Amino acid sequence: MIAREQNGPHPQTFDADLLQLVQALHAGRRVHFAKGSILHWQGDPVEAIWIVESGAVKVFATSPEGRTCTYGILGAGDLVGASAYLLGKEHDTQALALDDTEAIALLPGEFERLLAANPRFSLLVMRKLAQGADALAGKVRELGFLDVQQRLKHSLIELAQRHGIATPEGIRIDLDITHEEIGALVAANRTTITACISELKRQGYLWNEGRHLVMVPLEHIEILDNLNQAVLDGDEVAARQWAGAAVDKGVDPGKALEALSSGMRRVDALFSRDELEVSDVILAAFAMKAAMPILERELERTGRRVGRLGTVVIGTVYGDIHDIGQTMVAMLLRARGFEVIDLGANVPVEGFVEAVARHRPDILAMSSLMTATAHEQFKVVDALVRKGLRDRVKVMVGGSAITRRMSVQMGADGYEPTAHGAAELAWRLTHATD
């Protein structure tokens, strides 16, 4: 099992203590359940209280309409059937062995005698029942406040903690579990779970090793989540701190960059739904910009390369020192998966031409906010033609000083006045070249 830090004894300590106590007392009868075997059916009377010794047990219920809800996947030290027995009712769930499982069966009479005669046993049982009630309350909170992707991540972390095996690369969830079964854990259908798992894989949190899922180390998940949140909060200080923590703790720098990009994509999506202001997008862009050099230096140090959709050289033209809009575009392009060479503001014609010759980008993106500097974009395009570089690169133009008509006159390949639209345009221009 994978331990996690928290205040007070870890719940799994209770699991181990309860199991060890029952084993020391030589209580109950050990029973083997082959994978797929049923410990009890929904509606059955309670004939035994089970303590899982090894393996994994799925506890779930099925509605009259045939819908399934999974309450949990239990492991060593967990109790099965105690709540129903103590409440004097039939099982309202079904318990199924997900793997070959060993369990200790306590008959109701023996269970009651242990509760009455052994205070330690009683305390550990109460703690286990309280832990189960708290877990159910947590699921209710998750359903109320978290989206499917967040609920899925929480459930996978819990599975890694309870059924994980540490490997050099990460934590292998040692369960043969289907997407449909995972969906029943988080109240989502199989199609949605498949899409969400694919997104977690793209973000670098998760991958497959044979039939098993593997997660990055839990400490790394915390760092990646906080990098993502720092961008969403527009917090430059936190972004730099967590980028430094990623380097210190050996987080894959490519995954750390993807966490920043994912945060920027969330900001872009919220902005497009009018849930964020332009100022929030600007702060997010600067937070991402603050963290990126730390991670890019680590990529260079390790010799790693990150797969990119394409390369974009971007800058604000000579005579214009405004770079906020350009910074927003650069960050959204990076979030989309582009490699961005940001030349900054007040870039002379020769600076753009030299960058195109040196980096051989797919796209050159220029911005000008001041009307007096709009002619500089014409000069850059003309210089590219004279140098024989124009046919090598797509040219995107924008900024409040440029109009669509002007973009056509200068021979640009695309015009977009908004940061969000510029990222979309870049994708279309590179996609058109495939």
C-alpha positions in Angstrom: 0.0 0.0 0.0 1.1 3.6 -0.7 1.2 5.8 2.3 0.2 9.5 2.3 0.9 12.3 4.7 -1.9 13.6 6.9 -2.6 14.6 10.4 -3.0 11.8 12.9 -2.9 8.1 12.2 -3.4 7.0 8.7 -6.7 5.1 8.1 -4.7 2.2 6.7 -3.1 1.9 10.1 -6.5 1.0 11.4 -6.8 -1.6 8.6 -3.5 -3.2 9.5 -4.2 -3.1 13.3 -7.7 -4.7 12.9 -6.4 -7.4 10.6 -3.4 -8.2 12.8 -5.6 -8.3 15.9 -8.0 -10.8 14.4 -5.1 -12.9 13.1 -3.4 -12.8 16.6 -6.7 -13.9 18.2 -7.0 -16.8 15.7 -10.6 -15.6 15.3 -12.9 -16.6 12.4 -12.3 -18.9 9.5 -10.1 -18.1 6.5 -11.9 -18.4 3.1 -10.5 -18.1 -0.4 -12.5 -16.4 -3.1 -11.5 -16.8 -6.7 -11.6 -13.7 -8.9 -15.2 -13.0 -9.8 -16.7 -14.8 -6.8 -19.5 -13.3 -4.7 -19.0 -12.8 -1.0 -22.7 -11.8 -0.6 -25.6 -10.8 -2.8 -27.7 -7.7 -2.4 -30.7 -8.6 -0.3 -29.0 -11.6 1.4 -29.2 -11.9 5.2 -25.9 -11.3 7.0 -24.4 -14.7 7.6 -20.8 -13.5 8.2 -18.8 -10.4 8.7 -15.7 -10.5 6.5 -12.3 -9.0 7.1 -10.3 -8.8 3.9 -6.9 -10.4 4.3 -5.5 -9.9 0.8 -6.9 -9.1 -2.7 -9.6 -6.7 -3.6 -13.4 -6.6 -3.0 -15.8 -4.4 -4.9 -18.9 -3.3 -3.0 -21.7 -2.0 -5.1 -25.5 -1.8 -5.5 -27.8 -2.2 -8.5 -31.0 -0.2 -8.9 -34.3 -1.8 -10.1 -33.6 -0.1 -13.5 -30.2 -1.9 -13.7 -27.9 1.0 -12.9 -24.9 0.2 -10.8 -23.3 2.4 -8.1 -19.9 1.3 -6.7 -19.3 2.4 -3.1 -15.7 1.3 -2.9 -13.0 -1.2 -3.7 -11.8 -2.6 -0.4 -8.4 -4.1 0.4 -6.6 -5.8 3.3 -8.0 -5.0 6.7 -11.4 -3.7 5.4 -14.7 -4.9 6.9 -17.5 -6.2 4.7 -21.0 -6.6 6.1 -20.5 -5.1 9.6 -22.8 -2.1 9.1 -25.7 -4.3 7.8 -25.4 -6.7 10.7 -25.2 -4.0 13.4 -28.2 -2.3 11.9 -30.1 -5.6 11.9 -30.9 -5.5 8.2 -30.1 -7.4 5.0 -27.2 -6.5 2.8 -28.2 -3.5 0.6 -25.0 -4.0 -1.4 -23.3 -6.8 -3.3 -19.6 -7.8 -2.7 -17.5 -9.2 -5.5 -13.9 -10.4 -5.5 -12.1 -8.3 -8.1 -8.9 -10.4 -7.7 -8.2 -13.7 -6.0 -9.0 -12.8 -2.4 -8.4 -14.2 1.1 -10.9 -13.1 3.8 -11.6 -14.0 7.4 -15.2 -14.9 8.1 -16.5 -14.0 11.6 -19.9 -15.5 12.3 -22.4 -13.1 13.9 -22.1 -14.7 17.3 -18.3 -14.6 17.3 -18.3 -11.0 16.1 -20.6 -9.9 19.0 -18.5 -11.8 21.5 -15.3 -10.0 20.3 -17.1 -6.6 20.5 -18.2 -7.3 24.0 -15.0 -8.9 25.3 -12.2 -7.0 23.5 -12.1 -3.2 23.8 -9.3 -2.9 21.2 -11.4 -4.9 18.7 -14.4 -2.7 19.4 -12.4 0.5 19.0 -10.9 -0.6 15.7 -14.3 -1.7 14.3 -15.8 1.7 15.3 -13.0 3.5 13.6 -13.4 1.4 10.4 -17.1 2.1 10.4 -16.5 5.9 11.0 -13.9 5.8 8.2 -16.5 4.2 5.8 -19.1 6.9 6.7 -16.6 9.6 6.2 -15.7 8.1 2.8 -19.3 8.1 1.7 -19.8 11.7 2.9 -16.7 12.6 0.8 -18.3 11.0 -2.3 -21.4 13.0 -1.7 -19.3 16.2 -1.5 -17.4 15.2 -4.7 -20.7 14.6 -6.6 -21.9 18.1 -5.5 -18.7 20.1 -6.1 -16.4 18.3 -8.5 -16.7 17.6 -12.2 -16.1 14.0 -13.6 -12.4 14.6 -14.3 -11.7 15.7 -10.8 -13.8 12.9 -9.3 -11.9 10.4 -11.5 -8.5 11.7 -10.4 -9.5 11.5 -6.7 -10.8 7.9 -7.2 -7.6 6.8 -9.0 -5.4 8.4 -6.3 -7.5 6.4 -3.7 -7.1 3.2 -5.7 -3.3 3.9 -6.0 -3.1 4.4 -2.2 -5.0 1.2 -1.3 -4.0 -1.1 -4.2 -0.9 0.5 -5.5 2.5 -1.1 -6.1 5.5 1.4 -6.2 7.6 1.1 -9.4 10.6 3.2 -10.5 8.3 5.1 -12.8 5.2 5.5 -10.7 2.4 3.6 -8.8 0.8 0.7 -10.6 -2.8 0.1 -9.6 -2.7 -3.6 -9.1 -6.3 -4.2 -10.2 -7.8 -5.5 -13.4 -10.5 -2.9 -13.5 -12.6 -1.8 -16.5 -13.6 1.7 -17.5 -17.2 0.7 -16.7 -16.2 -0.3 -13.2 -14.3 3.0 -12.7 -17.4 4.8 -14.0 -19.5 3.2 -11.3 -17.1 4.6 -8.7 -17.5 8.2 -9.9 -21.1 8.2 -11.2 -20.2 8.5 -14.9 -20.7 6.3 -18.0 -18.0 4.3 -19.6 -17.7 6.7 -22.6 -17.1 9.7 -20.4 -14.5 7.8 -18.3 -12.6 6.7 -21.4 -12.4 10.3 -22.5 -11.3 11.5 -19.1 -8.7 8.8 -18.7 -7.4 9.8 -22.2 -7.1 13.4 -21.0 -5.2 12.4 -17.8 -2.8 10.3 -20.0 -2.3 13.3 -22.2 -1.5 15.4 -19.2 1.1 12.9 -18.1 -0.7 11.8 -14.9 -1.5 8.3 -16.1 -0.5 5.6 -18.5 -1.0 1.9 -19.2 1.4 -0.9 -18.3 -0.2 -3.9 -19.9 -3.8 -4.1 -18.5 -2.9 -2.0 -15.4 -3.0 1.7 -15.0 0.1 3.5 -13.6 0.0 6.9 -12.0 2.9 9.3 -11.4 4.1 9.3 -7.8 1.5 11.0 -5.5 4.0 13.7 -4.5 4.4 14.5 -8.1 0.6 14.8 -8.6 0.5 17.4 -5.8 3.1 19.5 -7.6 1.4 19.1 -11.0 -1.9 20.1 -9.6 -0.5 23.2 -7.9 1.3 24.3 -11.1 -2.1 24.0 -12.8 -3.8 26.0 -10.0 -1.1 28.7 -9.9 -1.9 29.5 -13.6 -5.6 29.5 -12.9 -5.1 31.8 -9.9 -2.7 34.0 -11.9 -0.1 33.7 -9.1 3.4 34.2 -10.5 5.1 33.6 -7.1 3.3 30.2 -6.6 4.0 29.3 -10.2 7.8 29.8 -9.8 7.8 28.1 -6.4 6.0 25.0 -7.7 8.2 24.9 -10.9 11.2 24.9 -8.6 9.6 22.1 -6.5 9.1 20.1 -9.7 12.8 20.3 -10.5 13.8 19.5 -6.9 11.6 16.5 -6.7 12.4 15.1 -10.1 9.1 15.7 -11.7 9.3 15.1 -15.5 9.7 18.6 -16.8 7.6 17.8 -19.9 4.7 16.8 -17.6 5.2 20.0 -15.5 5.0 22.1 -18.7 1.8 20.3 -19.6 0.4 21.1 -16.2 1.0 24.8 -16.9 -0.5 24.4 -20.4 -3.6 22.6 -19.0 -4.1 25.5 -16.5 -3.9 28.0 -19.3 -6.4 26.0 -21.4 -8.8 26.0 -18.4 -8.4 29.8 -18.2 -9.1 30.1 -21.9 -12.2 27.9 -21.6 -13.5 30.0 -18.7 -12.8 33.2 -20.5 -14.7 32.0 -23.6 -17.7 31.3 -21.3 -17.5 34.8 -19.8 -16.6 33.4 -16.4 -13.2 35.3 -16.3 -12.2 38.8 -17.2 -9.4 39.8 -19.6 -7.4 40.8 -16.5 -7.6 37.2 -15.2 -6.3 35.9 -18.5 -3.4 38.4 -18.4 -2.5 37.3 -14.9 -2.6 33.6 -15.9 -0.4 34.3 -18.9 2.2 36.0 -16.7 2.1 33.2 -14.1 2.8 30.7 -16.8 5.5 32.9 -18.3 7.2 33.1 -14.8 7.4 29.3 -14.4 8.4 28.3 -17.9 12.1 29.3 -17.9 12.7 27.1 -14.8 11.2 24.0 -16.5 12.7 24.8 -19.9 16.2 24.9 -18.4 15.6 21.5 -16.8 14.5 20.2 -20.2 17.7 21.4 -21.7 19.8 20.0 -18.8 18.3 16.6 -19.2 18.4 16.7 -23.0 14.6 16.0 -23.2 12.5 17.1 -26.1 8.7 17.7 -25.9 6.5 16.8 -28.8 5.1 20.0 -30.4 2.3 20.8 -32.8 4.5 23.3 -34.5 6.8 26.3 -33.9 5.7 29.9 -33.8 7.9 33.0 -33.7 6.0 35.8 -32.1 6.7 39.5 -31.3 5.4 43.0 -31.3 6.8 45.2 -34.1 9.4 48.0 -33.8 8.3 51.2 -32.1 5.6 49.4 -30.1 6.4 48.5 -26.5 3.0 46.9 -25.7 3.5 43.2 -25.0 0.5 42.1 -22.9 -1.6 40.9 -25.8 1.3 39.2 -27.4 2.1 37.5 -24.1 -1.5 36.2 -23.8 -1.3 34.8 -27.4 2.1 33.2 -26.7 0.8 31.5 -23.5 -2.3 30.2 -25.3 -0.2 28.9 -28.2 2.0 27.0 -25.7 -1.1 25.7 -24.0 -2.3 24.4 -27.4 1.0 22.5 -27.8 3.1 24.9 -29.9 6.8 25.7 -29.3 6.9 29.5 -29.1 9.9 31.7 -29.6 8.9 34.9 -28.0 10.9 37.9 -29.3 9.1 40.3 -27.0 8.2 43.9 -27.9 9.8 46.6 -30.0 11.3 44.0 -32.4 13.0 45.5 -35.6 12.4 44.1 -39.0 15.8 42.4 -39.0 14.9 40.7 -35.7 11.9 38.9 -37.2 13.7 38.0 -40.4 16.7 36.6 -38.5 14.4 34.6 -36.2 12.6 33.1 -39.2 15.9 32.1 -40.8 17.4 30.6 -37.6 14.4 28.8 -36.2 12.5 27.9 -39.4 9.1 28.3 -37.7 5.8 27.1 -39.1 4.3 30.5 -38.2 5.5 34.1 -37.8 3.0 36.0 -35.6 3.2 39.8 -35.4 1.3 42.3 -33.3 1.0 46.1 -33.3 -1.3 48.1 -31.0 -0.2 51.6 -32.1 -1.5 52.9 -35.4 1.9 54.6 -36.1 3.6 51.2 -36.1 1.2 49.3 -38.3 3.4 49.8 -41.4 6.2 47.8 -39.7 4.3 44.6 -40.4 4.3 45.4 -44.1 8.0 45.9 -43.9 8.6 42.5 -42.3 6.6 40.7 -45.0 8.5 42.6 -47.7 11.8 41.7 -46.1 10.9 38.0 -46.0 10.1 38.2 -49.7 13.4 39.8 -50.5 15.3 37.2 -48.4 13.5 34.3 -50.1 11.9 33.3 -46.8 8.3 34.1 -47.4 7.3 30.8 -48.8 8.8 29.0 -45.8 6.5 30.4 -43.2 2.9 31.3 -42.6 2.4 34.9 -41.4 -0.3 35.8 -38.8 -1.0 39.4 -38.0 -3.1 41.1 -35.3 -3.3 43.8 -32.8 -5.7 46.8 -32.6 -3.7 48.8 -35.2 -4.3 46.1 -37.9 -7.4 45.4 -39.9 -8.4 42.4 -42.0 -8.2 44.6 -45.1 -4.6 45.6 -44.2 -3.7 41.9 -43.6 -4.9 41.1 -47.1 -2.9 44.0 -48.6 0.3 42.9 -47.0 -0.2 39.3 -48.1 -0.6 37.7 -44.6 -1.9 34.2 -44.3 -4.2 35.0 -41.5 -5.6 37.8 -39.4 -7.0 37.6 -35.9 -7.6 40.5 -33.4 -8.2 38.4 -30.3 -5.8 36.2 -28.3 -8.2 33.2 -28.2 -8.8 33.5 -31.9 -5.1 33.7 -32.6 -4.5 30.3 -31.0 -7.3 28.8 -33.0 -5.9 30.4 -36.2 -2.5 29.0 -35.6 -3.9 25.5 -35.2 -5.8 25.9 -38.5 -2.8 27.2 -40.4 -0.5 24.3 -39.2 -3.3 21.7 -39.7 -3.8 22.9 -43.3 -0.1 22.1 -44.0 -0.4 18.4 -43.0 
